[in-house]
Amino acid sequence: GVPQGDKNRDRFSLRELEVAFQAAIDPFSRFDVYLELPGVLEEFEDDAAEARESKIEVEEAFITYWRLPWGMQLKAGKFRLEFGKNNREHNDNQHAVERPEVIRAFFGGEGIGEQGLSLQRFIPINGPGTQIELTGQVLNGEGGEETLFAGVGSDKAMGLGRVRLYHDFNSS
């Protein structure tokens, strides 16, 4: 909480502003960009001039192309690693004021998101109601933030392989 004598106690504080842009490039590809303006009053409470100089950050910017051979889909650019639910969520979608400390220690403050490539394929099994999703991702390791996956100063690439099974139990 904010102490009783603090000048910012009863002020509105914008922690983060996020803007998302999506555009169809052609019938088989899409471009997504997520821009973030970090909070103004939280980091620079004493110096308003420095607050106005805070930069807009590119949180994600990637192209998705879904017309590859064998029904594969390619994603290229800066994106979040498809690891669990919490890493893929942006801060504005969190169900708490801040990410829990255990999640921040595991994924870092903003989650694991770097430049890389992702290939994905859906394979139907026994008709349209059941399918397997295969995902493979490779990201560079230059995030600079220490997480469970990379130590201090690590610049090694990260890879992920994931298999999911989807099944419709009934029509609803």
C-alpha positions in Angstrom: 0.0 0.0 0.0 0.9 3.7 -0.2 1.9 5.3 3.1 -0.5 7.9 4.7 1.7 11.0 3.9 2.5 10.1 0.3 1.5 12.7 -2.3 0.4 10.0 -4.7 -1.9 8.2 -2.2 -5.2 9.3 -3.7 -4.1 9.6 -7.3 -5.0 7.5 -10.3 -2.0 5.4 -11.3 -1.7 4.0 -14.9 0.5 0.9 -14.5 0.5 0.0 -18.2 -1.2 0.8 -21.4 -1.3 -1.8 -24.1 -2.5 -1.4 -27.7 -3.0 -4.4 -30.1 -3.0 -4.1 -33.9 -4.0 -7.0 -36.2 -4.1 -6.9 -40.0 -4.7 -9.5 -42.7 -1.8 -9.4 -45.1 -3.4 -11.7 -47.6 -6.0 -14.6 -47.4 -3.3 -16.9 -45.8 -1.4 -14.6 -43.4 -1.9 -12.1 -40.6 0.3 -9.6 -38.8 -0.1 -9.0 -35.1 1.6 -6.2 -33.0 1.2 -5.6 -29.3 2.7 -2.3 -28.0 3.1 -1.4 -24.4 3.6 1.9 -22.6 5.0 1.2 -19.2 3.3 2.8 -16.1 4.1 6.4 -15.6 3.6 7.1 -11.9 5.0 3.9 -10.6 8.5 4.1 -11.9 9.0 7.9 -12.0 7.0 9.3 -9.1 9.5 12.1 -8.3 10.5 13.3 -11.8 7.6 14.0 -14.2 10.0 15.1 -17.0 11.6 11.6 -16.9 8.2 10.0 -16.9 7.2 11.7 -20.2 10.4 10.2 -21.8 9.4 6.6 -21.1 9.5 4.6 -24.3 6.9 2.5 -26.1 7.9 -1.1 -26.1 7.1 -3.8 -28.6 5.8 -6.7 -26.5 5.0 -8.9 -29.5 5.2 -8.5 -33.3 4.8 -11.5 -35.5 3.5 -12.8 -38.8 1.3 -15.9 -38.9 1.2 -17.8 -42.2 -1.2 -20.9 -42.4 -0.8 -22.1 -46.0 2.4 -24.2 -45.6 2.5 -27.8 -47.0 1.0 -30.6 -44.9 -1.4 -28.2 -43.3 1.3 -26.5 -41.2 1.2 -23.0 -39.8 4.3 -20.8 -39.3 4.7 -17.9 -36.9 7.8 -15.7 -37.2 8.8 -12.6 -35.2 8.7 -11.7 -31.5 6.1 -13.7 -29.6 5.5 -15.5 -26.3 6.6 -19.0 -25.8 3.6 -21.4 -25.9 4.4 -22.8 -22.4 1.4 -23.0 -20.1 -1.4 -20.5 -19.8 0.2 -17.9 -17.7 3.2 -17.2 -20.0 0.9 -16.5 -23.0 -1.2 -14.0 -21.0 -0.3 -10.3 -21.2 -0.3 -8.4 -17.9 -3.7 -6.8 -18.6 -5.3 -10.3 -18.7 -3.9 -11.4 -15.3 -6.5 -12.2 -12.6 -4.5 -10.3 -10.0 -3.0 -6.9 -9.7 0.5 -8.3 -10.3 1.8 -11.6 -11.5 2.3 -14.0 -8.6 6.0 -14.1 -7.4 6.3 -17.8 -8.2 5.2 -17.2 -11.8 7.6 -14.2 -12.2 10.4 -16.3 -10.9 9.5 -19.0 -13.4 8.7 -16.9 -16.5 10.2 -13.5 -15.6 8.3 -10.2 -15.1 6.7 -10.1 -18.6 6.8 -13.8 -19.5 9.1 -15.5 -21.9 8.8 -13.8 -25.3 11.6 -13.4 -27.8 12.3 -13.4 -31.6 11.9 -16.9 -33.1 10.0 -19.3 -35.3 7.0 -21.5 -34.5 5.6 -24.4 -36.5 2.2 -25.9 -35.7 0.1 -28.6 -37.2 -3.4 -29.9 -36.4 -3.9 -33.6 -37.4 -7.5 -34.9 -37.4 -8.0 -38.4 -35.9 -11.2 -40.5 -36.5 -13.2 -37.7 -38.0 -13.6 -34.0 -37.2 -14.3 -34.4 -33.5 -10.8 -35.4 -32.4 -7.5 -33.8 -33.4 -3.9 -33.6 -32.2 -2.0 -30.3 -32.2 1.8 -30.5 -32.7 3.8 -27.4 -31.9 7.6 -26.7 -32.2 9.1 -23.4 -31.3 12.7 -22.0 -31.3 13.4 -18.6 -29.7 16.7 -16.8 -29.2 17.8 -16.5 -25.6 18.6 -12.8 -25.5 15.9 -11.8 -23.1 18.3 -10.5 -20.5 15.9 -11.4 -17.7 16.8 -14.2 -15.5 14.2 -17.0 -15.5 14.2 -20.7 -14.6 15.1 -21.4 -18.3 18.2 -19.1 -18.6 20.8 -18.0 -16.2 22.4 -14.5 -16.0 23.9 -13.5 -19.3 22.6 -16.6 -21.1 22.2 -16.2 -24.9 21.4 -19.7 -25.9 18.4 -20.5 -27.9 15.3 -22.0 -26.3 13.2 -24.7 -27.8 9.8 -26.1 -27.1 7.9 -29.1 -28.3 4.2 -29.6 -27.4 1.5 -32.2 -28.1 -2.1 -31.5 -27.3 -5.2 -33.7 -27.8 -8.6 -32.2 -28.5 -11.8 -34.2 -28.4 -15.4 -33.1 -28.6 -17.4 -35.4 -26.3 -20.8 -34.2 -27.8 -22.1 -31.5 -30.1 -22.5 -28.9 -27.4 
